Amino acid sequence: MKKAIIVLILVMALVSQLAAQPARFIDNNAA
């Protein structure tokens, strides 16, 4: 149960970062 909650939080944090800085994320992957 705890694992599911932690995974959910991590996914939400990742999505929020992608939404806030999509260009920077793409640049980091390209580099």
C-alpha positions in Angstrom: 0.0 0.0 0.0 2.8 2.4 0.9 4.6 1.6 -2.3 1.6 2.5 -4.4 1.3 5.9 -2.6 5.0 6.6 -3.1 4.9 5.7 -6.8 1.8 7.9 -7.2 3.6 10.8 -5.6 6.7 10.3 -7.8 4.6 10.1 -10.9 2.7 13.3 -10.0 5.9 15.1 -9.3 7.4 14.0 -12.6 4.3 15.1 -14.5 4.3 18.5 -12.8 8.0 19.0 -13.7 7.4 18.0 -17.3 4.4 20.4 -17.5 6.5 23.2 -16.0 9.7 22.7 -18.0 9.1 20.5 -21.1 11.8 22.3 -23.1 14.5 21.8 -20.5 13.6 18.2 -20.0 13.9 17.5 -23.8 17.3 19.4 -23.9 18.6 17.2 -21.0 17.5 14.0 -22.8 19.1 15.2 -26.1 22.4 16.0 -24.3 
